[in-house]
Amino acid sequence: MTLAPDAIISGLKALLGEAGVIADPTAMTTYLTEPRKRFRVPAVAVALPADVAALQALCRWANANRVPLIPQSGNTGLVGGQVPLSGNEVVVNISRLNRVREVNAAAGHMTVEAGLILDEAHKVAEAAGAMFPLWLASQGSARIGGVLSSNAGGVQVLAFGNARELTLGVEAVLADGRLYNGLNALKKDNTGYDLKDLFVGAEGTLGFITAATVKLFPIPEAQETALVNVASPEMALELFYMLRERTGSRLTAFELMNRFGVDLQLRHGLLARDPTASVSPWYVLAEVNRMKGGVPGALQAALEEALGAGLVTDAVVAESEADRTLMWAAREQMSEVQSKEGASIKHDVSVPIGAVPQLIAEGTAAVERVIPGVRPCPFGHMGDGNIHFNFSQPVGEDPKAFMAREKDANAAIYEVVQRLGGSVSAEHGIGQLKRDLLKELKDPVALDMMRAIKAALDPNGIMNPGKVL
Ligand SMILES: Cc1cc2nc3c(=O)[nH]c(=O)nc-3n(C[C@H](O)[C@H](O)[C@H](O)COP(=O)(O)OP(=O)(O)OC[C@H]3O[C@@H](n4cnc5c(N)ncnc54)[C@H](O)[C@@H]3O)c2cc1C
């Protein structure tokens, strides 16, 4: 049996001091309010350990007393993994573990603590003359521990991979307080199971990530960026294959959006006029890195060829950093402008890249059958096969009536995703939002293996209980 709330609070204070514990409900609010405000459950307290040793002591005590702990970093997660589920948990925010332990730009790695804000990690790398290529719209608040635990992606996954592929080593505190020191900068290490990968993407269910060694890359000399008109997702796919052939791993982004998305930008966002000379049903934002000594104009040349081959109908290449920033700002504003158009139903799904056009066609038709008049707004990382498959409410419809059909719309999309061999969570994870869905859709043997790993590392079930599994 777990301790009473008062006993938990005094136990925490004895371990972490007054400065390391927040028990006042008002002061806890910022730690309990997640970005989409879908989950509003109180916590017993918020704990803020000052260092790894304090976190170890906290875990030892919580494990002995069966006190459930919720790891939290920047609190930007979108599936409710970092906030309470039942109200008897302690949220453990690791923002005070924010030191930079080592940077070796030439060798291409740095070791930082889990509480370092992603933007700060970018700055640390840049100051040393290197790049940490994980860019998310939430990077001003998201922290390394949360980014790794949710295996975040972003806009350059195409070239550099998601958090998992950028992680060389992990240090973690286990549920019983032991420290797993998996920090290393090895590209090759075949000494048994890849334990760091257990923690990356585990959403705090197996232990606390306290530090990580991540990959750094040379800073490109320039980026060539273009917004391209394409007639359909099929044409976008052909363009993707062609650009990849011409530019290889220098192709860092290939983002898709439809005309409705651009209309939303024009109505509610940063765009004052149409981004290209002619109106198009679909647009691609493509970017190519140019390294030191590289020849300029690779993207322009490839797009001219694509124009000649009839793959694209128009294109505008950024001529200045301001042009580029505007193109990206428009892309990154998509969620925000959509929210100004009324209620929306959202899906973060992936399929093999070749199936993206089919996903969009069949997913759109399926949801239109469920909600006539719905306005599809699919956008995102087409180059990774990952589409944020969103839908805006029909014009004039009551938002509540629209959202009442969310479950049916979800079922329609997930049926298509499953049939195409895709995933119902490409970037954001499972948390509490998609837990029941995982139970329903994931291979039962895979679920058994996940439960066995959880039971082995957290036999008392104190790590983020009820999340993911
Ligand atoms: C505006 C916006 C844009 C976003 N864009 C993207 C995007 O492009 N790509 C993408 O993949 N995601 C995106 N996200 C969601 C993304 O998951 C988070 O932004 C980020 O990766 C989470 O980091 P965080 O520090 O906020 O983690 P939190 O929200 O604090 O936690 C996320 C999960 O990790 C666990 N966790 C946190 N810290 C630790 C730790 N130290 N040890 C173990 N477990 C831990 C938590 O329990 C929770 O399950 C976006 C979110 C927002 C609000």
PDBQT file of the ligand as one rigid body, heavy atoms in Angstrom, charges set to zero:
ROOT
HETATM    1  C1  LIG A 501       4.432  23.049 -30.428  1.00  0.00    +0.000 C 
HETATM    2  C2  LIG A 501       4.893  21.619 -30.353  1.00  0.00    +0.000 A 
HETATM    3  C3  LIG A 501       5.557  21.065 -31.421  1.00  0.00    +0.000 A 
HETATM    4  C4  LIG A 501       6.004  19.746 -31.385  1.00  0.00    +0.000 A 
HETATM    5  N1  LIG A 501       6.656  19.241 -32.460  1.00  0.00    +0.000 NA
HETATM    6  C5  LIG A 501       7.096  17.984 -32.436  1.00  0.00    +0.000 A 
HETATM    7  C6  LIG A 501       7.793  17.441 -33.557  1.00  0.00    +0.000 A 
HETATM    8  O1  LIG A 501       7.995  18.093 -34.579  1.00  0.00    +0.000 OA
HETATM    9  N2  LIG A 501       8.232  16.183 -33.460  1.00  0.00    +0.000 N 
HETATM   10  C7  LIG A 501       8.021  15.412 -32.350  1.00  0.00    +0.000 A 
HETATM   11  O2  LIG A 501       8.456  14.271 -32.322  1.00  0.00    +0.000 OA
HETATM   12  N3  LIG A 501       7.359  15.901 -31.294  1.00  0.00    +0.000 NA
HETATM   13  C8  LIG A 501       6.899  17.150 -31.296  1.00  0.00    +0.000 A 
HETATM   14  N4  LIG A 501       6.216  17.636 -30.216  1.00  0.00    +0.000 N 
HETATM   15  C9  LIG A 501       5.967  16.740 -29.064  1.00  0.00    +0.000 C 
HETATM   16  C10 LIG A 501       7.252  16.252 -28.441  1.00  0.00    +0.000 C 
HETATM   17  O3  LIG A 501       7.079  14.982 -27.876  1.00  0.00    +0.000 OA
HETATM   18  C11 LIG A 501       7.836  17.123 -27.382  1.00  0.00    +0.000 C 
HETATM   19  O4  LIG A 501       7.931  18.428 -27.817  1.00  0.00    +0.000 OA
HETATM   20  C12 LIG A 501       9.235  16.747 -26.830  1.00  0.00    +0.000 C 
HETATM   21  O5  LIG A 501       9.913  15.733 -27.484  1.00  0.00    +0.000 OA
HETATM   22  C13 LIG A 501       9.033  16.297 -25.424  1.00  0.00    +0.000 C 
HETATM   23  O6  LIG A 501      10.042  16.841 -24.646  1.00  0.00    +0.000 OA
HETATM   24  P1  LIG A 501       9.733  17.394 -23.200  1.00  0.00    +0.000 P 
HETATM   25  O7  LIG A 501      11.039  17.736 -22.596  1.00  0.00    +0.000 OA
HETATM   26  O8  LIG A 501       8.731  18.459 -23.206  1.00  0.00    +0.000 OA
HETATM   27  O9  LIG A 501       9.161  16.069 -22.517  1.00  0.00    +0.000 OA
HETATM   28  P2  LIG A 501       7.915  15.916 -21.549  1.00  0.00    +0.000 P 
HETATM   29  O10 LIG A 501       6.686  16.428 -22.190  1.00  0.00    +0.000 OA
HETATM   30  O11 LIG A 501       8.247  16.440 -20.219  1.00  0.00    +0.000 OA
HETATM   31  O12 LIG A 501       7.836  14.317 -21.471  1.00  0.00    +0.000 OA
HETATM   32  C14 LIG A 501       7.537  13.545 -22.591  1.00  0.00    +0.000 C 
HETATM   33  C15 LIG A 501       7.574  12.051 -22.204  1.00  0.00    +0.000 C 
HETATM   34  O13 LIG A 501       8.887  11.673 -21.800  1.00  0.00    +0.000 OA
HETATM   35  C16 LIG A 501       8.905  11.241 -20.426  1.00  0.00    +0.000 C 
HETATM   36  N5  LIG A 501      10.101  11.838 -19.822  1.00  0.00    +0.000 N 
HETATM   37  C17 LIG A 501      10.375  13.155 -19.699  1.00  0.00    +0.000 A 
HETATM   38  N6  LIG A 501      11.592  13.327 -19.168  1.00  0.00    +0.000 NA
HETATM   39  C18 LIG A 501      12.094  12.092 -18.934  1.00  0.00    +0.000 A 
HETATM   40  C19 LIG A 501      13.316  11.606 -18.386  1.00  0.00    +0.000 A 
HETATM   41  N7  LIG A 501      14.276  12.426 -17.987  1.00  0.00    +0.000 N 
HETATM   42  N8  LIG A 501      13.488  10.270 -18.285  1.00  0.00    +0.000 NA
HETATM   43  C20 LIG A 501      12.516   9.411 -18.696  1.00  0.00    +0.000 A 
HETATM   44  N9  LIG A 501      11.345   9.814 -19.220  1.00  0.00    +0.000 NA
HETATM   45  C21 LIG A 501      11.140  11.138 -19.343  1.00  0.00    +0.000 A 
HETATM   46  C22 LIG A 501       7.614  11.742 -19.828  1.00  0.00    +0.000 C 
HETATM   47  O14 LIG A 501       7.193  10.925 -18.768  1.00  0.00    +0.000 OA
HETATM   48  C23 LIG A 501       6.683  11.708 -21.026  1.00  0.00    +0.000 C 
HETATM   49  O15 LIG A 501       6.177  10.407 -21.184  1.00  0.00    +0.000 OA
HETATM   50  C24 LIG A 501       5.763  18.963 -30.229  1.00  0.00    +0.000 A 
HETATM   51  C25 LIG A 501       5.104  19.530 -29.140  1.00  0.00    +0.000 A 
HETATM   52  C26 LIG A 501       4.668  20.847 -29.193  1.00  0.00    +0.000 A 
HETATM   53  C27 LIG A 501       3.969  21.437 -28.011  1.00  0.00    +0.000 C 
ENDROOT
TORSDOF 0
